[in-house]
Amino acid sequence: MKSLSCYTIAKNCTDATDCQYGIEELQAYMRKLDDTAKPTPKTVRIRYFRLTEKLKKYKPQQA
């Protein structure tokens, strides 16, 4: 997991763009693991969940 940037950690993201970049990076990492038939580490899933939750705070749902 040392190939992931600091944007994959929710507390390091300061706006929606940072969160989106981190989510895209984690998705690519998970696809790479799927291609090699390796399980996704729990840490990666937690980071993904936290980033999606933080992104929801930056982009409120429209009525």
PQR file with spaces between the fields and no chain letter, atoms N, CA, C, O and H, PARSE charges and radii, in Angstrom:
ATOM       1  N    MET     1       0.817   -1.191    0.000 -0.4000 1.5000
ATOM       2  CA   MET     1       0.000    0.000    0.000 -0.0000 2.0000
ATOM       3  C    MET     1       0.860    1.253    0.000  0.5500 1.7000
ATOM       4  O    MET     1       0.327    2.361    0.067 -0.5500 1.4000
ATOM       5  N    LYS     2       2.149    1.108   -0.072 -0.4000 1.5000
ATOM       6  CA   LYS     2       3.014    2.278   -0.036 -0.0000 2.0000
ATOM       7  C    LYS     2       2.957    3.118   -1.310  0.5500 1.7000
ATOM       8  O    LYS     2       3.548    4.196   -1.368 -0.5500 1.4000
ATOM       9  H    LYS     2       2.582    0.209   -0.127  0.4000 1.0000
ATOM      10  N    SER     3       2.248    2.630   -2.332 -0.4000 1.5000
ATOM      11  CA   SER     3       2.158    3.389   -3.570 -0.0000 2.0000
ATOM      12  C    SER     3       1.008    4.399   -3.565  0.5500 1.7000
ATOM      13  O    SER     3       0.830    5.123   -4.544 -0.5500 1.4000
ATOM      14  H    SER     3       1.768    1.754   -2.284  0.4000 1.0000
ATOM      15  N    LEU     4       0.229    4.463   -2.488 -0.4000 1.5000
ATOM      16  CA   LEU     4      -0.899    5.391   -2.414 -0.0000 2.0000
ATOM      17  C    LEU     4      -0.449    6.761   -1.909  0.5500 1.7000
ATOM      18  O    LEU     4       0.445    6.865   -1.069 -0.5500 1.4000
ATOM      19  H    LEU     4       0.373    3.875   -1.692  0.4000 1.0000
ATOM      20  N    SER     5      -1.080    7.799   -2.431 -0.4000 1.5000
ATOM      21  CA   SER     5      -0.726    9.159   -2.028 -0.0000 2.0000
ATOM      22  C    SER     5      -1.437    9.556   -0.737  0.5500 1.7000
ATOM      23  O    SER     5      -2.281    8.822   -0.225 -0.5500 1.4000
ATOM      24  H    SER     5      -1.806    7.714   -3.113  0.4000 1.0000
ATOM      25  N    CYS     6      -1.081   10.720   -0.228 -0.4000 1.5000
ATOM      26  CA   CYS     6      -1.697   11.208    1.006 -0.0000 2.0000
ATOM      27  C    CYS     6      -3.157   11.608    0.804  0.5500 1.7000
ATOM      28  O    CYS     6      -3.881   11.777    1.785 -0.5500 1.4000
ATOM      29  H    CYS     6      -0.395   11.316   -0.645  0.4000 1.0000
ATOM      30  N    TYR     7      -3.610   11.764   -0.448 -0.4000 1.5000
ATOM      31  CA   TYR     7      -5.002   12.121   -0.704 -0.0000 2.0000
ATOM      32  C    TYR     7      -5.965   10.965   -0.442  0.5500 1.7000
ATOM      33  O    TYR     7      -7.181   11.156   -0.460 -0.5500 1.4000
ATOM      34  H    TYR     7      -3.021   11.627   -1.245  0.4000 1.0000
ATOM      35  N    THR     8      -5.428    9.767   -0.199 -0.4000 1.5000
ATOM      36  CA   THR     8      -6.305    8.635    0.101 -0.0000 2.0000
ATOM      37  C    THR     8      -6.684    8.599    1.574  0.5500 1.7000
ATOM      38  O    THR     8      -7.417    7.708    2.005 -0.5500 1.4000
ATOM      39  H    THR     8      -4.440    9.612   -0.185  0.4000 1.0000
ATOM      40  N    ILE     9      -6.192    9.554    2.347 -0.4000 1.5000
ATOM      41  CA   ILE     9      -6.543    9.674    3.767 -0.0000 2.0000
ATOM      42  C    ILE     9      -7.480   10.871    3.896  0.5500 1.7000
ATOM      43  O    ILE     9      -7.130   11.989    3.519 -0.5500 1.4000
ATOM      44  H    ILE     9      -5.597   10.277    1.997  0.4000 1.0000
ATOM      45  N    ALA    10      -8.666   10.626    4.428 -0.4000 1.5000
ATOM      46  CA   ALA    10      -9.722   11.654    4.445 -0.0000 2.0000
ATOM      47  C    ALA    10      -9.307   12.923    5.179  0.5500 1.7000
ATOM      48  O    ALA    10      -9.655   14.020    4.743 -0.5500 1.4000
ATOM      49  H    ALA    10      -8.951    9.718    4.735  0.4000 1.0000
ATOM      50  N    LYS    11      -8.577   12.802    6.276 -0.4000 1.5000
ATOM      51  CA   LYS    11      -8.240   14.008    7.040 -0.0000 2.0000
ATOM      52  C    LYS    11      -7.247   14.901    6.309  0.5500 1.7000
ATOM      53  O    LYS    11      -7.078   16.061    6.685 -0.5500 1.4000
ATOM      54  H    LYS    11      -8.295   11.911    6.630  0.4000 1.0000
ATOM      55  N    ASN    12      -6.583   14.389    5.270 -0.4000 1.5000
ATOM      56  CA   ASN    12      -5.660   15.198    4.485 -0.0000 2.0000
ATOM      57  C    ASN    12      -6.347   15.961    3.357  0.5500 1.7000
ATOM      58  O    ASN    12      -5.735   16.827    2.731 -0.5500 1.4000
ATOM      59  H    ASN    12      -6.720   13.447    4.964  0.4000 1.0000
ATOM      60  N    CYS    13      -7.605   15.648    3.094 -0.4000 1.5000
ATOM      61  CA   CYS    13      -8.345   16.290    2.004 -0.0000 2.0000
ATOM      62  C    CYS    13      -9.020   17.565    2.511  0.5500 1.7000
ATOM      63  O    CYS    13      -9.690   17.563    3.544 -0.5500 1.4000
ATOM      64  H    CYS    13      -8.103   14.944    3.602  0.4000 1.0000
ATOM      65  N    THR    14      -8.830   18.646    1.765 -0.4000 1.5000
ATOM      66  CA   THR    14      -9.365   19.927    2.197 -0.0000 2.0000
ATOM      67  C    THR    14     -10.571   20.387    1.383  0.5500 1.7000
ATOM      68  O    THR    14     -11.253   21.336    1.770 -0.5500 1.4000
ATOM      69  H    THR    14      -8.286   18.647    0.927  0.4000 1.0000
ATOM      70  N    ASP    15     -10.841   19.721    0.254 -0.4000 1.5000
ATOM      71  CA   ASP    15     -12.012   20.079   -0.548 -0.0000 2.0000
ATOM      72  C    ASP    15     -12.491   18.867   -1.341  0.5500 1.7000
ATOM      73  O    ASP    15     -11.908   17.785   -1.259 -0.5500 1.4000
ATOM      74  H    ASP    15     -10.287   18.950   -0.060  0.4000 1.0000
ATOM      75  N    ALA    16     -13.556   19.063   -2.106 -0.4000 1.5000
ATOM      76  CA   ALA    16     -14.170   17.966   -2.850 -0.0000 2.0000
ATOM      77  C    ALA    16     -13.227   17.398   -3.915  0.5500 1.7000
ATOM      78  O    ALA    16     -13.256   16.200   -4.196 -0.5500 1.4000
ATOM      79  H    ALA    16     -14.029   19.941   -2.173  0.4000 1.0000
ATOM      80  N    THR    17     -12.404   18.246   -4.497 -0.4000 1.5000
ATOM      81  CA   THR    17     -11.462   17.787   -5.522 -0.0000 2.0000
ATOM      82  C    THR    17     -10.458   16.811   -4.936  0.5500 1.7000
ATOM      83  O    THR    17     -10.161   15.782   -5.544 -0.5500 1.4000
ATOM      84  H    THR    17     -12.380   19.219   -4.269  0.4000 1.0000
ATOM      85  N    ASP    18      -9.932   17.127   -3.756 -0.4000 1.5000
ATOM      86  CA   ASP    18      -8.993   16.225   -3.090 -0.0000 2.0000
ATOM      87  C    ASP    18      -9.649   14.881   -2.788  0.5500 1.7000
ATOM      88  O    ASP    18      -9.045   13.828   -2.995 -0.5500 1.4000
ATOM      89  H    ASP    18     -10.174   17.963   -3.263  0.4000 1.0000
ATOM      90  N    CYS    19     -10.876   14.922   -2.302 -0.4000 1.5000
ATOM      91  CA   CYS    19     -11.606   13.689   -1.989 -0.0000 2.0000
ATOM      92  C    CYS    19     -11.822   12.862   -3.249  0.5500 1.7000
ATOM      93  O    CYS    19     -11.622   11.648   -3.246 -0.5500 1.4000
ATOM      94  H    CYS    19     -11.366   15.777   -2.134  0.4000 1.0000
ATOM      95  N    GLN    20     -12.230   13.524   -4.318 -0.4000 1.5000
ATOM      96  CA   GLN    20     -12.487   12.806   -5.570 -0.0000 2.0000
ATOM      97  C    GLN    20     -11.199   12.179   -6.099  0.5500 1.7000
ATOM      98  O    GLN    20     -11.221   11.049   -6.589 -0.5500 1.4000
ATOM      99  H    GLN    20     -12.393   14.511   -4.320  0.4000 1.0000
ATOM     100  N    TYR    21     -10.095   12.885   -6.008 -0.4000 1.5000
ATOM     101  CA   TYR    21      -8.813   12.352   -6.458 -0.0000 2.0000
ATOM     102  C    TYR    21      -8.433   11.110   -5.638  0.5500 1.7000
ATOM     103  O    TYR    21      -7.975   10.112   -6.193 -0.5500 1.4000
ATOM     104  H    TYR    21     -10.078   13.802   -5.611  0.4000 1.0000
ATOM     105  N    GLY    22      -8.624   11.180   -4.339 -0.4000 1.5000
ATOM     106  CA   GLY    22      -8.318   10.046   -3.475 -0.0000 2.0000
ATOM     107  C    GLY    22      -9.196    8.845   -3.771  0.5500 1.7000
ATOM     108  O    GLY    22      -8.717    7.711   -3.774 -0.5500 1.4000
ATOM     109  H    GLY    22      -8.997   11.991   -3.888  0.4000 1.0000
ATOM     110  N    ILE    23     -10.489    9.085   -4.025 -0.4000 1.5000
ATOM     111  CA   ILE    23     -11.418    8.000   -4.353 -0.0000 2.0000
ATOM     112  C    ILE    23     -11.007    7.333   -5.662  0.5500 1.7000
ATOM     113  O    ILE    23     -10.998    6.106   -5.758 -0.5500 1.4000
ATOM     114  H    ILE    23     -10.878   10.007   -4.023  0.4000 1.0000
ATOM     115  N    GLU    24     -10.670    8.129   -6.660 -0.4000 1.5000
ATOM     116  CA   GLU    24     -10.249    7.575   -7.950 -0.0000 2.0000
ATOM     117  C    GLU    24      -8.978    6.757   -7.804  0.5500 1.7000
ATOM     118  O    GLU    24      -8.837    5.706   -8.430 -0.5500 1.4000
ATOM     119  H    GLU    24     -10.678    9.126   -6.582  0.4000 1.0000
ATOM     120  N    GLU    25      -8.058    7.232   -6.986 -0.4000 1.5000
ATOM     121  CA   GLU    25      -6.807    6.508   -6.771 -0.0000 2.0000
ATOM     122  C    GLU    25      -7.063    5.164   -6.066  0.5500 1.7000
ATOM     123  O    GLU    25      -6.460    4.150   -6.418 -0.5500 1.4000
ATOM     124  H    GLU    25      -8.173    8.085   -6.478  0.4000 1.0000
ATOM     125  N    LEU    26      -7.951    5.166   -5.081 -0.4000 1.5000
ATOM     126  CA   LEU    26      -8.281    3.927   -4.382 -0.0000 2.0000
ATOM     127  C    LEU    26      -9.012    2.953   -5.301  0.5500 1.7000
ATOM     128  O    LEU    26      -8.770    1.748   -5.236 -0.5500 1.4000
ATOM     129  H    LEU    26      -8.441    5.990   -4.795  0.4000 1.0000
ATOM     130  N    GLN    27      -9.900    3.457   -6.156 -0.4000 1.5000
ATOM     131  CA   GLN    27     -10.600    2.588   -7.098 -0.0000 2.0000
ATOM     132  C    GLN    27      -9.608    1.918   -8.050  0.5500 1.7000
ATOM     133  O    GLN    27      -9.729    0.727   -8.335 -0.5500 1.4000
ATOM     134  H    GLN    27     -10.096    4.436   -6.209  0.4000 1.0000
ATOM     135  N    ALA    28      -8.643    2.670   -8.535 -0.4000 1.5000
ATOM     136  CA   ALA    28      -7.631    2.110   -9.424 -0.0000 2.0000
ATOM     137  C    ALA    28      -6.801    1.055   -8.687  0.5500 1.7000
ATOM     138  O    ALA    28      -6.470    0.012   -9.250 -0.5500 1.4000
ATOM     139  H    ALA    28      -8.545    3.638   -8.303  0.4000 1.0000
ATOM     140  N    TYR    29      -6.475    1.332   -7.443 -0.4000 1.5000
ATOM     141  CA   TYR    29      -5.699    0.379   -6.636 -0.0000 2.0000
ATOM     142  C    TYR    29      -6.486   -0.915   -6.417  0.5500 1.7000
ATOM     143  O    TYR    29      -5.925   -2.008   -6.499 -0.5500 1.4000
ATOM     144  H    TYR    29      -6.744    2.180   -6.986  0.4000 1.0000
ATOM     145  N    MET    30      -7.793   -0.786   -6.136 -0.4000 1.5000
ATOM     146  CA   MET    30      -8.621   -1.975   -5.922 -0.0000 2.0000
ATOM     147  C    MET    30      -8.777   -2.779   -7.215  0.5500 1.7000
ATOM     148  O    MET    30      -8.795   -4.009   -7.177 -0.5500 1.4000
ATOM     149  H    MET    30      -8.249    0.102   -6.070  0.4000 1.0000
ATOM     150  N    ARG    31      -8.891   -2.092   -8.366 -0.4000 1.5000
ATOM     151  CA   ARG    31      -8.962   -2.798   -9.652 -0.0000 2.0000
ATOM     152  C    ARG    31      -7.674   -3.568   -9.915  0.5500 1.7000
ATOM     153  O    ARG    31      -7.698   -4.694  -10.412 -0.5500 1.4000
ATOM     154  H    ARG    31      -8.876   -1.093   -8.398  0.4000 1.0000
ATOM     155  N    LYS    32      -6.547   -2.943   -9.572 -0.4000 1.5000
ATOM     156  CA   LYS    32      -5.247   -3.590   -9.753 -0.0000 2.0000
ATOM     157  C    LYS    32      -5.162   -4.862   -8.905  0.5500 1.7000
ATOM     158  O    LYS    32      -4.650   -5.883   -9.362 -0.5500 1.4000
ATOM     159  H    LYS    32      -6.528   -2.028   -9.169  0.4000 1.0000
ATOM     160  N    LEU    33      -5.661   -4.797   -7.678 -0.4000 1.5000
ATOM     161  CA   LEU    33      -5.666   -5.977   -6.818 -0.0000 2.0000
ATOM     162  C    LEU    33      -6.604   -7.051   -7.363  0.5500 1.7000
ATOM     163  O    LEU    33      -6.284   -8.239   -7.312 -0.5500 1.4000
ATOM     164  H    LEU    33      -6.077   -3.967   -7.306  0.4000 1.0000
ATOM     165  N    ASP    34      -7.753   -6.642   -7.880 -0.4000 1.5000
ATOM     166  CA   ASP    34      -8.693   -7.601   -8.453 -0.0000 2.0000
ATOM     167  C    ASP    34      -8.088   -8.320   -9.652  0.5500 1.7000
ATOM     168  O    ASP    34      -8.305   -9.518   -9.840 -0.5500 1.4000
ATOM     169  H    ASP    34      -8.013   -5.678   -7.921  0.4000 1.0000
ATOM     170  N    ASP    35      -7.331   -7.589  -10.461 -0.4000 1.5000
ATOM     171  CA   ASP    35      -6.698   -8.195  -11.639 -0.0000 2.0000
ATOM     172  C    ASP    35      -5.668   -9.246  -11.247  0.5500 1.7000
ATOM     173  O    ASP    35      -5.452  -10.209  -11.983 -0.5500 1.4000
ATOM     174  H    ASP    35      -7.155   -6.616  -10.309  0.4000 1.0000
ATOM     175  N    THR    36      -5.040   -9.068  -10.106 -0.4000 1.5000
ATOM     176  CA   THR    36      -4.038  -10.032   -9.643 -0.0000 2.0000
ATOM     177  C    THR    36      -4.638  -11.046   -8.678  0.5500 1.7000
ATOM     178  O    THR    36      -3.910  -11.855   -8.102 -0.5500 1.4000
ATOM     179  H    THR    36      -5.216   -8.285   -9.509  0.4000 1.0000
ATOM     180  N    ALA    37      -5.954  -11.012   -8.494 -0.4000 1.5000
ATOM     181  CA   ALA    37      -6.694  -11.951   -7.625 -0.0000 2.0000
ATOM     182  C    ALA    37      -6.251  -11.877   -6.165  0.5500 1.7000
ATOM     183  O    ALA    37      -6.279  -12.877   -5.449 -0.5500 1.4000
ATOM     184  H    ALA    37      -6.544  -10.355   -8.962  0.4000 1.0000
ATOM     185  N    LYS    38      -5.847  -10.696   -5.737 -0.4000 1.5000
ATOM     186  CA   LYS    38      -5.489  -10.495   -4.331 -0.0000 2.0000
ATOM     187  C    LYS    38      -6.660   -9.826   -3.616  0.5500 1.7000
ATOM     188  O    LYS    38      -7.358   -9.004   -4.209 -0.5500 1.4000
ATOM     189  H    LYS    38      -5.825   -9.884   -6.320  0.4000 1.0000
ATOM     190  N    PRO    39      -6.878  -10.166   -2.357 -0.5600 1.5000
ATOM     191  CA   PRO    39      -7.971   -9.524   -1.617  0.2800 2.0000
ATOM     192  C    PRO    39      -7.651   -8.058   -1.307  0.5500 1.7000
ATOM     193  O    PRO    39      -6.490   -7.687   -1.133 -0.5500 1.4000
ATOM     194  N    THR    40      -8.689   -7.244   -1.242 -0.4000 1.5000
ATOM     195  CA   THR    40      -8.520   -5.834   -0.906 -0.0000 2.0000
ATOM     196  C    THR    40      -8.308   -5.705    0.598  0.5500 1.7000
ATOM     197  O    THR    40      -9.129   -6.193    1.375 -0.5500 1.4000
ATOM     198  H    THR    40      -9.632   -7.546   -1.384  0.4000 1.0000
ATOM     199  N    PRO    41      -7.214   -5.053    1.030 -0.5600 1.5000
ATOM     200  CA   PRO    41      -6.981   -4.881    2.466  0.2800 2.0000
ATOM     201  C    PRO    41      -8.090   -4.057    3.124  0.5500 1.7000
ATOM     202  O    PRO    41      -8.683   -3.177    2.500 -0.5500 1.4000
ATOM     203  N    LYS    42      -8.351   -4.356    4.370 -0.4000 1.5000
ATOM     204  CA   LYS    42      -9.389   -3.650    5.119 -0.0000 2.0000
ATOM     205  C    LYS    42      -9.088   -2.152    5.193  0.5500 1.7000
ATOM     206  O    LYS    42     -10.005   -1.331    5.148 -0.5500 1.4000
ATOM     207  H    LYS    42      -7.869   -5.071    4.876  0.4000 1.0000
ATOM     208  N    THR    43      -7.827   -1.801    5.305 -0.4000 1.5000
ATOM     209  CA   THR    43      -7.426   -0.400    5.382 -0.0000 2.0000
ATOM     210  C    THR    43      -7.875    0.372    4.142  0.5500 1.7000
ATOM     211  O    THR    43      -8.321    1.514    4.250 -0.5500 1.4000
ATOM     212  H    THR    43      -7.083   -2.468    5.341  0.4000 1.0000
ATOM     213  N    VAL    44      -7.759   -0.240    2.980 -0.4000 1.5000
ATOM     214  CA   VAL    44      -8.154    0.413    1.732 -0.0000 2.0000
ATOM     215  C    VAL    44      -9.661    0.632    1.711  0.5500 1.7000
ATOM     216  O    VAL    44     -10.126    1.699    1.311 -0.5500 1.4000
ATOM     217  H    VAL    44      -7.397   -1.168    2.893  0.4000 1.0000
ATOM     218  N    ARG    45     -10.425   -0.366    2.138 -0.4000 1.5000
ATOM     219  CA   ARG    45     -11.886   -0.228    2.170 -0.0000 2.0000
ATOM     220  C    ARG    45     -12.312    0.861    3.151  0.5500 1.7000
ATOM     221  O    ARG    45     -13.243    1.617    2.871 -0.5500 1.4000
ATOM     222  H    ARG    45     -10.047   -1.233    2.463  0.4000 1.0000
ATOM     223  N    ILE    46     -11.636    0.946    4.298 -0.4000 1.5000
ATOM     224  CA   ILE    46     -11.961    1.976    5.292 -0.0000 2.0000
ATOM     225  C    ILE    46     -11.654    3.364    4.725  0.5500 1.7000
ATOM     226  O    ILE    46     -12.461    4.284    4.865 -0.5500 1.4000
ATOM     227  H    ILE    46     -10.879    0.332    4.525  0.4000 1.0000
ATOM     228  N    ARG    47     -10.503    3.515    4.092 -0.4000 1.5000
ATOM     229  CA   ARG    47     -10.150    4.805    3.493 -0.0000 2.0000
ATOM     230  C    ARG    47     -11.180    5.213    2.440  0.5500 1.7000
ATOM     231  O    ARG    47     -11.589    6.372    2.375 -0.5500 1.4000
ATOM     232  H    ARG    47      -9.848    2.768    3.977  0.4000 1.0000
ATOM     233  N    TYR    48     -11.594    4.244    1.615 -0.4000 1.5000
ATOM     234  CA   TYR    48     -12.581    4.521    0.575 -0.0000 2.0000
ATOM     235  C    TYR    48     -13.900    4.993    1.197  0.5500 1.7000
ATOM     236  O    TYR    48     -14.481    5.981    0.749 -0.5500 1.4000
ATOM     237  H    TYR    48     -11.261    3.303    1.668  0.4000 1.0000
ATOM     238  N    PHE    49     -14.365    4.294    2.218 -0.4000 1.5000
ATOM     239  CA   PHE    49     -15.613    4.661    2.889 -0.0000 2.0000
ATOM     240  C    PHE    49     -15.520    6.062    3.491  0.5500 1.7000
ATOM     241  O    PHE    49     -16.438    6.868    3.335 -0.5500 1.4000
ATOM     242  H    PHE    49     -13.893    3.491    2.582  0.4000 1.0000
ATOM     243  N    ARG    50     -14.422    6.351    4.172 -0.4000 1.5000
ATOM     244  CA   ARG    50     -14.278    7.667    4.810 -0.0000 2.0000
ATOM     245  C    ARG    50     -14.207    8.792    3.785  0.5500 1.7000
ATOM     246  O    ARG    50     -14.746    9.876    4.009 -0.5500 1.4000
ATOM     247  H    ARG    50     -13.676    5.697    4.299  0.4000 1.0000
ATOM     248  N    LEU    51     -13.548    8.536    2.670 -0.4000 1.5000
ATOM     249  CA   LEU    51     -13.491    9.560    1.626 -0.0000 2.0000
ATOM     250  C    LEU    51     -14.870    9.809    1.013  0.5500 1.7000
ATOM     251  O    LEU    51     -15.235   10.955    0.753 -0.5500 1.4000
ATOM     252  H    LEU    51     -13.111    7.655    2.488  0.4000 1.0000
ATOM     253  N    THR    52     -15.631    8.749    0.782 -0.4000 1.5000
ATOM     254  CA   THR    52     -16.969    8.945    0.219 -0.0000 2.0000
ATOM     255  C    THR    52     -17.870    9.690    1.195  0.5500 1.7000
ATOM     256  O    THR    52     -18.690   10.507    0.776 -0.5500 1.4000
ATOM     257  H    THR    52     -15.335    7.817    0.993  0.4000 1.0000
ATOM     258  N    GLU    53     -17.731    9.419    2.483 -0.4000 1.5000
ATOM     259  CA   GLU    53     -18.519   10.145    3.479 -0.0000 2.0000
ATOM     260  C    GLU    53     -18.123   11.620    3.527  0.5500 1.7000
ATOM     261  O    GLU    53     -18.985   12.492    3.636 -0.5500 1.4000
ATOM     262  H    GLU    53     -17.066    8.755    2.823  0.4000 1.0000
ATOM     263  N    LYS    54     -16.839   11.897    3.447 -0.4000 1.5000
ATOM     264  CA   LYS    54     -16.385   13.289    3.474 -0.0000 2.0000
ATOM     265  C    LYS    54     -16.806   14.019    2.202  0.5500 1.7000
ATOM     266  O    LYS    54     -17.140   15.203    2.244 -0.5500 1.4000
ATOM     267  H    LYS    54     -16.138   11.188    3.358  0.4000 1.0000
ATOM     268  N    LEU    55     -16.790   13.317    1.078 -0.4000 1.5000
ATOM     269  CA   LEU    55     -17.213   13.935   -0.180 -0.0000 2.0000
ATOM     270  C    LEU    55     -18.684   14.321   -0.113  0.5500 1.7000
ATOM     271  O    LEU    55     -19.074   15.351   -0.663 -0.5500 1.4000
ATOM     272  H    LEU    55     -16.518   12.355    1.044  0.4000 1.0000
ATOM     273  N    LYS    56     -19.501   13.518    0.546 -0.4000 1.5000
ATOM     274  CA   LYS    56     -20.919   13.845    0.715 -0.0000 2.0000
ATOM     275  C    LYS    56     -21.100   15.148    1.490  0.5500 1.7000
ATOM     276  O    LYS    56     -22.049   15.891    1.238 -0.5500 1.4000
ATOM     277  H    LYS    56     -19.184   12.681    0.992  0.4000 1.0000
ATOM     278  N    LYS    57     -20.202   15.430    2.427 -0.4000 1.5000
ATOM     279  CA   LYS    57     -20.289   16.671    3.202 -0.0000 2.0000
ATOM     280  C    LYS    57     -19.964   17.875    2.317  0.5500 1.7000
ATOM     281  O    LYS    57     -20.551   18.944    2.481 -0.5500 1.4000
ATOM     282  H    LYS    57     -19.431   14.827    2.631  0.4000 1.0000
ATOM     283  N    TYR    58     -19.033   17.701    1.385 -0.4000 1.5000
ATOM     284  CA   TYR    58     -18.669   18.807    0.509 -0.0000 2.0000
ATOM     285  C    TYR    58     -19.689   19.023   -0.599  0.5500 1.7000
ATOM     286  O    TYR    58     -19.869   20.148   -1.066 -0.5500 1.4000
ATOM     287  H    TYR    58     -18.556   16.832    1.251  0.4000 1.0000
ATOM     288  N    LYS    59     -20.357   17.957   -1.024 -0.4000 1.5000
ATOM     289  CA   LYS    59     -21.339   18.064   -2.089 -0.0000 2.0000
ATOM     290  C    LYS    59     -22.699   17.648   -1.544  0.5500 1.7000
ATOM     291  O    LYS    59     -23.084   16.486   -1.675 -0.5500 1.4000
ATOM     292  H    LYS    59     -20.211   17.043   -0.645  0.4000 1.0000
ATOM     293  N    PRO    60     -23.435   18.578   -0.933 -0.5600 1.5000
ATOM     294  CA   PRO    60     -24.750   18.235   -0.395  0.2800 2.0000
ATOM     295  C    PRO    60     -25.708   17.846   -1.516  0.5500 1.7000
ATOM     296  O    PRO    60     -25.631   18.367   -2.629 -0.5500 1.4000
ATOM     297  N    GLN    61     -26.608   16.925   -1.202 -0.4000 1.5000
ATOM     298  CA   GLN    61     -27.571   16.474   -2.211 -0.0000 2.0000
ATOM     299  C    GLN    61     -28.534   17.590   -2.549  0.5500 1.7000
ATOM     300  O    GLN    61     -28.982   18.341   -1.683 -0.5500 1.4000
ATOM     301  H    GLN    61     -26.670   16.502   -0.298  0.4000 1.0000
ATOM     302  N    GLN    62     -28.839   17.677   -3.820 -0.4000 1.5000
ATOM     303  CA   GLN    62     -29.753   18.714   -4.286 -0.0000 2.0000
ATOM     304  C    GLN    62     -31.180   18.189   -4.205  0.5500 1.7000
ATOM     305  O    GLN    62     -31.438   17.015   -4.468 -0.5500 1.4000
ATOM     306  H    GLN    62     -28.475   17.067   -4.523  0.4000 1.0000
ATOM     307  N    ALA    63     -32.106   19.074   -3.837 -0.4000 1.5000
ATOM     308  CA   ALA    63     -33.503   18.677   -3.690 -0.0000 2.0000
ATOM     309  C    ALA    63     -34.214   18.579   -4.998  0.5500 1.7000
ATOM     310  O    ALA    63     -35.400   18.254   -5.033 -0.5500 1.4000
ATOM     311  H    ALA    63     -31.896   20.028   -3.623  0.4000 1.0000
